Amino acid sequence: MQHARAVQACREALHHPSYVNSARNCFKAACIEAAFACSEALDLISRTEAKPVTRYR
């Protein structure tokens, strides 16, 4: 699931440079879902565990 989202986000980022950060985050999520050892993905996990993410600020 996350893989398909990451692929689509990367394609969109090719045409819209402002989407690069979103594509990067989607790629990290795909790495986490696939249990791929990626230092940036592991960093994202540690930040997520330390601070709950909410949609409302």
Secondary structure, 3 states (H helix, E strand, C coil): CHHHHHHHHHHHHHHCHHHHHHHHHHHHHHHHHCCCCCHHHHHHHHHHHHCCCCCCC
